[in-house]
Amino acid sequence: MVEKRTSLLDSITAEDRKKLDESLKPLDGVSLGDLFESARHETEKYNQDLRTRAKTPEQLTEGLECVVEEVNDYQGSTSVTDEPRMGGPSTSQKTGHVYRTEIRVLTGTFVKKLKFKGWPHLEAGDTIKAYILKGQKESEKSFEVDLYHNPPSHWVERDYQPIEQPSKIEKLRDGKVVATYHNS
């Protein structure tokens, strides 16, 4: 009769021991120190590759020429609310407005929409150049756990996304810049 476990609380069976021995067989003759050294080497190799691919945000910012298909401007109000006082109501003060624009574009790339703070004076049919940070931050891997320090991170190239947030838009007419809008 083959002994089977019905619960994790049951004692380990001979079948369990056999499965464990088979799964650990590839580690026969390998020391724990060798495993750690191999993992440390792979981590350093990854980090060195990451440092080699790293660029500055300026190097990763590309000007993408687009044709505007549609412009949607949005406005929202902002306010500050006080903490309620004992026995009294909280008060709210209007502090201003925020403006944002979504621009549907035709680019010949994966980019379909640009999100921009403010209301750049654009309309369908305009030709623009959108300056997009085509990069993302990647952190180095760390073999040791350090609760007080984050591992260094580096900017590396990435693909365009369907929705991008350009740092600047230039409106073009006959190939010349006629207006510049900064995303602040």
Secondary structure, DSSP 8 states (H G I E B T S, - for coil): -----SSTTS---HHHHHHHHHHHGGGTT--HHHHHHHHHHHHHHHHHHHHHH-B-HHHHEEEEEEEEEEEEEEEEEEEEE----TTS---EEEEEEEEEEEEEEE-SSS--EEEEES-----TT-EEEEEEE-EEEEE---SS--TT----EEEEE----SEE--SEEEEEETTEEEEEEE--
